[in-house]
Amino acid sequence: MNPSAARFLIPLLLSAVAATFGSGCSRGARSGAGGAGVPVLVAQAFTTNVPVQIDPPPVGHVMPYSTVTIHSQIGGIISEVHFKEGQEVKQGDLLFTIDPRPSQAALDSARAALQRDEAQLTYARVNFEREQKLFDQKLISQDELETTQSVMNALIGTAAADRAAITNALLNLEFCHIRAPFDGITGALLFNQGNVVKAPDDTLLTLNQIQPIYVQFGVPEQFLPVIRREMRHKTLNVAASFENMEDAPPEGELTFIDNSVDPTTGLIQLRATFPNARKVLWPGQFVRVTLTLSELTNVVVVPSPAVQTGQNGEYTYAVNSSTNDDTVEERPLTVGITYGGLTVIESGLKAGETVVTDGQSRLSPGIKVAVKAK
């Protein structure tokens, strides 16, 4: 090729390459604005009521409402056990029977002693009345009368002691039958039928009351002012949950605030009371506690994935409803609390507006989107 032909061919090739690149860029731009659109998932902002809760939820410890260790008040042989370990019992149910024969014998002896001493007292009264008449007639001395009177008074005291012995024997006979002081669940049986127990050293059984039941938990001290303020106006709701829970978490009420903050942890101990009607909560169990302080009413919320964080704060991509061309705009937000996968929007969105919840990494303002199926 001669030099003059080459001078004309090179500019033509450069022009062709430039035209090719220009055509490709033009097609790419049109794809973003007017093509099929970037596939995204969307959701609508809506209004609802959102509870204000302590986050993260504290861990609580389930405690029995009442715990009692059963001891025998008299010594003796366990003649019968009336329950099985882990059994649910009602107040007044018979738990143990201590051999009642020694107590019954003591009662019979006390009654016999009273009968004997009352007979002697009757004779002493008759004798004193006779001596009194003789003294009035000046037939006996003052000393003789006082001697008769002292015998009668001694027998009065003896009869009173006999009655007290009968009362004590009746109590001991009653103590032979050990009953449940409240509704509860029995623990491990520590003494079986035939064992000899010493009173009051030996523990026979531990009984726990689980209806109602307590859940104790600690919260950071900075929540104490708002908790106390809210408790002055209403009862605070508490829910407890744990892994593998099949039904809805049981709910109770906050009933106790400890009188001091633990200086080593900065936590204040709280206690909630649960009816525990379904017996879901069990003493010694660890649970996640949800304490509801108040409720935000009619606030705008969006699914939390719709909220993005940039250099200037939180924002979301909202589908532009004014142009009706499925393009998005970047909308700065002021957000509030998060609850149940939803984020409260304090400003920046209105209820009914559509926001992108997935696919934001490929978006920028003005890009067209195509809603894909979930």
C-alpha positions in Angstrom: 0.0 0.0 0.0 1.4 3.4 -0.9 1.7 6.1 1.8 -1.1 8.3 0.3 -3.7 5.5 0.5 -2.8 4.8 4.1 -3.4 8.4 5.1 -7.0 8.1 3.9 -7.7 4.5 5.3 -6.7 5.1 8.9 -9.2 7.9 9.6 -12.0 5.8 8.2 -11.1 2.9 10.5 -11.1 5.1 13.6 -14.5 6.6 12.6 -15.9 3.0 12.3 -14.6 2.0 15.8 -16.0 5.2 17.3 -19.4 4.6 15.8 -19.5 1.0 17.1 -18.7 2.1 20.7 -21.2 4.9 20.6 -23.9 2.6 19.4 -23.2 0.1 22.2 -23.3 2.8 25.0 -26.5 4.2 23.6 -28.2 0.8 23.8 -26.9 0.3 27.4 -28.4 3.6 28.6 -31.7 2.8 27.1 -31.8 -0.5 28.8 -31.5 1.2 32.2 -34.2 3.7 31.6 -36.6 2.2 29.2 -35.7 -1.5 28.9 -36.9 -4.5 30.9 -35.8 -3.0 34.2 -33.7 -4.3 37.1 -35.5 -7.2 38.9 -36.4 -6.3 42.5 -38.7 -7.2 45.3 -40.9 -4.4 46.7 -43.3 -3.8 49.6 -45.7 -1.1 50.6 -45.3 1.2 53.6 -48.3 0.9 55.9 -49.5 2.1 59.3 -49.8 0.0 62.4 -49.3 -0.1 66.2 -45.8 -1.0 67.3 -44.9 -2.0 70.9 -41.9 -0.3 72.5 -39.8 -3.1 74.1 -36.4 -3.5 75.8 -33.9 -4.6 73.1 -32.2 -6.9 73.2 -34.6 -9.1 75.2 -33.1 -10.0 78.6 -32.6 -13.6 79.8 -34.9 -14.5 82.7 -34.9 -17.3 85.3 -38.1 -19.0 86.2 -38.7 -19.3 90.0 -41.5 -21.1 91.9 -44.1 -18.8 93.4 -43.7 -20.7 96.7 -41.3 -23.4 97.8 -41.6 -25.4 101.0 -39.5 -28.2 102.4 -41.7 -30.8 104.1 -40.5 -31.9 107.6 -42.3 -34.1 110.1 -43.2 -32.4 113.4 -43.0 -35.7 115.2 -40.6 -38.6 115.0 -41.7 -42.1 113.9 -42.0 -44.6 111.1 -43.5 -43.6 107.8 -46.4 -46.0 107.5 -47.6 -44.8 104.1 -46.7 -42.5 101.2 -49.7 -41.1 99.4 -48.2 -39.6 96.2 -45.7 -40.3 93.4 -42.7 -38.2 92.6 -43.4 -35.3 90.3 -47.2 -35.6 91.0 -49.5 -32.5 91.0 -51.2 -32.2 94.4 -53.8 -29.9 95.8 -53.8 -28.0 99.0 -54.8 -30.3 101.8 -53.9 -33.6 100.0 -52.4 -36.2 102.2 -48.7 -36.7 101.5 -47.3 -38.9 104.3 -48.7 -40.9 107.2 -46.5 -41.3 110.3 -47.4 -44.4 112.4 -50.2 -42.9 114.6 -50.2 -45.6 117.3 -47.7 -44.0 119.7 -49.6 -40.7 119.4 -52.9 -42.4 119.8 -51.6 -44.2 122.9 -50.4 -40.9 124.4 -53.9 -39.4 123.7 -55.6 -42.3 125.4 -53.3 -42.0 128.4 -53.9 -38.3 128.7 -57.7 -38.8 128.6 -57.5 -41.5 131.3 -55.4 -39.3 133.5 -58.0 -36.5 133.1 -60.8 -38.9 134.0 -58.9 -40.0 137.1 -58.0 -36.6 138.3 -61.5 -35.2 137.6 -62.9 -37.9 139.8 -60.4 -37.0 142.6 -61.3 -33.3 142.1 -65.0 -34.1 142.5 -64.3 -35.8 145.8 -62.0 -33.0 146.9 -64.7 -30.4 146.2 -67.3 -32.3 148.2 -64.8 -32.7 151.0 -64.0 -29.0 151.0 -67.7 -28.0 151.1 -68.2 -30.3 154.1 -65.1 -28.9 155.8 -66.4 -25.4 155.1 -69.6 -26.1 156.9 -67.7 -27.6 159.8 -65.5 -24.5 160.0 -68.5 -22.2 159.9 -69.8 -24.2 162.9 -66.4 -23.8 164.5 -65.9 -27.5 164.7 -62.6 -27.6 162.8 -59.6 -25.3 162.7 -58.5 -22.8 160.0 -55.5 -25.0 159.2 -57.7 -28.1 158.6 -59.9 -26.1 156.2 -56.9 -24.6 154.3 -55.4 -28.1 154.0 -58.6 -29.4 152.4 -58.7 -26.4 150.1 -55.1 -26.8 149.0 -55.8 -30.4 148.0 -58.8 -29.3 145.9 -56.8 -26.5 144.2 -53.9 -28.9 143.4 -56.4 -31.2 141.7 -57.8 -28.3 139.7 -54.3 -27.6 138.4 -53.7 -31.3 137.7 -57.0 -31.5 135.7 -55.9 -28.4 133.7 -52.6 -30.0 133.0 -54.4 -33.2 131.8 -56.5 -31.1 129.4 -53.3 -29.5 128.0 -51.8 -33.0 127.6 -54.9 -34.1 125.7 -54.6 -31.0 123.4 -50.9 -31.8 122.8 -51.7 -35.4 122.1 -54.4 -34.4 119.6 -51.9 -32.2 117.8 -49.3 -35.0 117.7 -52.0 -37.3 116.3 -52.8 -34.7 113.7 -49.1 -34.3 112.9 -49.1 -38.0 111.9 -50.9 -36.9 108.7 -48.7 -34.6 106.7 -50.7 -32.6 104.1 -49.8 -30.3 101.2 -49.9 -26.6 102.3 -50.8 -25.4 98.8 -51.3 -26.6 95.2 -48.0 -27.6 93.7 -45.7 -30.2 92.2 -43.9 -32.7 94.3 -40.2 -33.2 94.0 -38.0 -36.2 94.7 -39.1 -38.5 97.5 -36.3 -38.5 100.1 -37.8 -41.0 102.6 -39.8 -44.1 101.7 -42.4 -46.1 103.5 -40.8 -47.9 106.4 -38.1 -45.3 107.1 -37.8 -43.8 110.5 -37.8 -40.0 110.5 -36.5 -37.6 113.1 -38.4 -34.4 113.8 -37.7 -31.8 112.7 -34.3 -32.6 111.2 -35.2 -34.8 108.3 -36.5 -33.3 105.0 -39.1 -35.6 103.4 -40.0 -33.7 100.3 -39.8 -30.3 98.5 -43.0 -28.9 97.1 -43.1 -26.1 94.5 -46.0 -23.9 93.6 -46.0 -23.2 89.9 -49.4 -21.6 89.4 -48.8 -18.7 89.5 -45.0 -18.6 88.9 -42.3 -16.0 88.9 -39.8 -15.0 86.2 -36.9 -12.9 87.4 -34.6 -11.0 85.0 -32.2 -8.0 85.0 -32.3 -5.0 82.7 -29.7 -2.2 82.3 -30.2 0.6 84.8 -30.8 3.2 82.1 -34.3 1.6 81.6 -35.2 2.1 85.2 -36.7 5.6 85.0 -39.0 4.8 82.0 -40.1 1.5 83.7 -41.0 3.3 86.9 -42.8 6.0 85.0 -44.9 3.6 82.9 -45.7 1.5 86.0 -47.3 4.5 87.6 -49.9 4.6 84.8 -50.5 1.0 83.8 -49.5 -2.6 84.3 -46.5 -3.6 82.2 -46.9 -6.7 80.1 -44.1 -9.3 80.1 -43.9 -12.3 77.8 -41.5 -15.3 78.2 -40.3 -17.6 75.4 -37.8 -20.4 74.9 -36.5 -22.7 72.2 -38.9 -25.3 70.7 -41.9 -23.5 72.2 -45.0 -25.0 70.5 -47.6 -22.4 71.5 -47.7 -18.6 71.9 -45.4 -17.3 74.6 -47.1 -17.0 78.0 -47.8 -13.5 79.3 -47.6 -12.1 82.7 -47.3 -8.8 84.6 -44.3 -6.9 86.0 -44.9 -7.0 89.8 -41.6 -6.2 91.5 -38.6 -3.9 91.1 -35.6 -4.5 93.3 -34.5 -1.8 95.7 -31.0 -1.4 94.3 -28.9 -1.7 91.2 -26.1 -4.3 91.1 -22.9 -2.1 91.0 -20.9 -4.9 89.4 -23.2 -5.5 86.4 -25.3 -2.3 86.2 -28.4 -4.3 86.1 -31.6 -3.9 88.1 -33.5 -7.1 89.0 -37.2 -7.2 88.1 -39.8 -9.9 88.7 -42.9 -10.8 86.7 -45.8 -12.9 87.8 -47.3 -15.4 85.3 -50.6 -17.3 85.8 -48.9 -20.2 84.0 -52.3 -21.8 83.3 -50.8 -24.2 80.7 -47.8 -25.0 83.0 -45.4 -24.0 80.2 -43.0 -22.4 82.6 -41.0 -24.6 84.9 -38.8 -23.7 87.9 -35.2 -23.3 87.0 -35.9 -22.7 83.4 -34.1 -19.9 81.4 -36.3 -17.9 79.1 -36.1 -14.8 76.8 -38.1 -12.0 78.4 -40.0 -9.4 76.4 -41.0 -6.4 78.5 -43.4 -4.0 76.7 -43.0 -0.4 78.0 -45.5 1.4 75.7 -47.0 1.3 72.3 -46.6 3.6 69.2 -50.0 4.0 67.5 -50.6 4.5 63.8 -47.0 4.8 62.8 -45.6 4.2 59.3 -43.5 1.0 58.9 -41.7 -0.8 56.2 -39.9 -4.1 56.1 -36.5 -3.6 57.6 -34.5 -4.8 54.5 -36.0 -1.7 52.7 -33.9 0.6 54.9 -30.3 1.1 53.6 -27.5 3.0 55.3 -25.3 5.4 53.3 -22.8 8.2 54.0 -25.6 10.6 54.7 -27.6 8.2 56.9 -30.6 5.9 56.3 -32.4 5.9 52.9 -34.6 3.7 50.8 -35.4 3.3 47.1 -39.0 4.3 46.5 -40.7 3.5 43.3 -41.6 6.8 41.7 -45.4 7.0 41.6 -45.6 10.5 40.1 -44.0 9.5 36.8 -45.6 6.1 36.6 -42.6 4.7 34.7 -41.4 2.2 37.3 -38.2 4.2 38.0 -36.9 4.6 41.5 -35.7 7.6 43.6 -33.4 7.6 46.6 -35.4 8.8 49.6 -33.6 9.9 52.8 -35.3 8.6 56.0 -35.6 9.2 59.7 -36.1 5.9 61.3 -37.3 4.8 64.7 -37.4 1.4 66.5 -37.4 -2.0 64.8 -40.0 -4.7 65.8 -40.8 -8.0 64.3 -38.9 -7.4 61.0 -40.5 -3.9 60.6 -38.8 -0.5 61.0 -40.7 2.6 62.1 -40.3 5.5 59.6 -40.6 8.8 61.4 -40.2 10.9 58.2 -39.4 10.3 54.6 -42.2 8.0 53.6 -46.0 7.9 53.6 -48.3 4.9 54.0 -49.0 3.3 50.6 -45.7 4.2 49.0 -43.8 1.3 47.4 -40.2 0.6 48.4 -37.6 -1.8 47.2 -36.8 -4.6 49.7 -34.3 -6.6 47.6 -32.0 -5.9 44.7 -30.8 -2.4 45.9 -27.2 -3.1 45.0 -27.9 -2.6 41.2 -30.0 0.5 41.7 -29.4 4.2 41.4 -31.8 7.1 41.1 -33.8 7.0 37.9 -33.2 3.3 37.1 -36.2 1.4 35.9 -37.2 -1.7 38.0 -39.2 -4.8 37.3 -41.0 -6.5 40.2 -40.1 -10.2 40.5 -42.1 -12.9 42.2 -40.9 -13.9 45.7 
